[in-house]
Amino acid sequence: METTTKAGIAMLCLSLATGAGGVGLVSFAHAIPVPQEPTPHALTGTVTGIVVQGCGYTNRRTTCYRPVVDYIDTVSGQSHQIVSRTSYRTTSPLRKGESVTVYVEKTGPAWLAMEWDARQARRQREYEDKRDFPLMMGWILIGCCAFGMLLGAGLIFWVDRSGDKR
C-alpha cells in the first residue's frame, strides 16, 4: 500500500472521530432543556407609594426608588402589598395611583409583571448563552470533519502523474 493511501486512510479516521465529537456537541446542545415556566395568575394592583432608600451598602449618597403596590387576592379576598424587587436609580417607572399587573404564583410569591418579564428574559438569555457555545463548536467540528474527509479522499485517490518512476 502506498504512503499516500495510508495517509488518506489515517486522515479519514481522524476526520470521522472529529465529526463524531461534533455530532456529540450538537446533540448535547439540543438536549439542554428550555426554561419553561408558565405565567402565574395575573391580578390588577395599584401603586400606593414609593419607597426611597440608599442604593446598596457602599453607595448611600445615591437615592433609589422602589414602588409599593397594593392588590387584592381573588382567591382569599385579602388585600396584600408588594414592594418592587428592583431598585431604580432614576425616578420610579411607576407613578403613585397607576394601575399595574401583579403575578401571583401558586406557591405564594408575587411579582410585578415587568419584573417577571425581565426575569424570564434573563433566563432565556442564560439558556441561549449556555446552548450557543457547544452548538457552534459542534458545527465547526462537523465542518472540519467534512474538509478532512475531502483531503483524505484526495490522498487515497491521488495518482502520481509526474512521470518520474523510481
N, C-alpha and C positions, 0 to 999 in steps of 0.2 A: 504494500500500500504506500502511495506517495506521501511525502511530507505535507503537501497542501491539503490532501484529503483528510489526513489525521487532524490537522489544524482546523479544518472546516467542521469535522465531527465534534471536536472539542468546543468550538465556538457555538455550535447548535446546542450542545448540552448546557453550556454556561448560559446561553440566551433563554433556554426553557426554564432553568432554575430562576433566573431573574424575572421572567414572566409569571412564574408561579408565585413568587413573592409579591409581585404587583397585583395579581388577582386576589391574593390573601388580604392585602391592604384595602383594596376596593371593597371586598366583601365585609371586612371589619368596619369600614366607614359606613356602609349601608345598614349594618346591624345595630348601630348606635340608636337607641330609642329617641323618638321625637318627644320633646316635653309637651305633653298634652294635659292641660288642667282645665276642666270645664269652668265657665264663668259662673260665679256664685249668684245667688238670688239678689236681684237689684231692688233697692229701695230709694226713695227720694228723701233727701235731708236738706236742711237749711243751715248756712253758715251763721253761727251766733256770736262768734268772736274771733279775735286773732291773738294768739299767744306771742308775746315779744320776749325774746331771750338772747343771751350772748351766743355767738356761734362757736361751738366746740369748747374744749378745755383750755386751749392755748390762746385763742383769739377772742377775748372777752369784749374788746372795744367795738367789734363789728356786731350789728344787730341783725338777728334773724327772725323770721316770722313763720308761725305755724297756724293754719286755720283750724278752728274748732267747729265741728258740725254736729247738730242735733238731728236725730232721726227716730222714728217710731217703728219698732219691730212689729211686722204684721202678724207674726205667729203668736207672740206673747202679748202684744198690745202695749208693751212697756216702752218708755222713752229712754234712749241711750245717747251717749255723747262720745264722739271720736275725735281725737286730735291727729292732725296730719303726721305721718311718719317722716316726711321730708321737711327740712328747714329751708326756707327761701331767703337768700341774702338781700334781694331787692324786695319791693313790696310784695305782699302775698298775691298769688294769681287769682285768688278768690276774694270777693268783697263781702262784707257783712250784709246778711239778708239775701244773698244769692242762693239759688236752688242748685243742689249738686246731687249726683248719683252716688250711692253708697252700696258696695257689695258686701254681703254678709255670708261668710262660709258656714257650712253645716256644723263645723267644729267650734264655731264661735267668733273667731276674729273678724273684724270688719275692716274694710279698705275703702278709701276714696277711689272712685273709678279711675281717675287719671293716674294715681299711684299704682293701682292694679295693672293698668295697661303698660305703664313704664316697666314694672316688674316682669310682665310677660314678654315684653320686647327684649329686655336684658337677658332673660332665659333663652329666648330664641337666638340671640346673637352668640351667647356662650355655646349653644348647641352647634351652630354653624361653624364657629371657630374650632370646636373640638372635632368636627367632621371634615373640615376642609383640608387640613394637612395630610391625613392618611389617604384621602381621596386623590389629591393632587399627586402625591408621591407614588401611589399605586399606578395611576395612568402614565406617569413618567417612566416607571419601570416596565410597564407593558410596551410603551413606545421603544424603549431601549431593547427589549426582547425582539420586537419586530425588526429593528435595524440590525441587531446581532444575527438574527436568523438569515437575513438577506446576505450579510457578509459571509456567514458560514456556508450558505448555499453557493455563493460565488467562489469560495475557496474549494469546495468539493468538486464543482463542475468546471473549474478553471483548467484550461488546456494551454500548455506552453507552446506558443506558436512562434517562438523567436528563431527557430531553425537551427539552433545550437543543440546538437545531440551529443551528449557526453556519456 
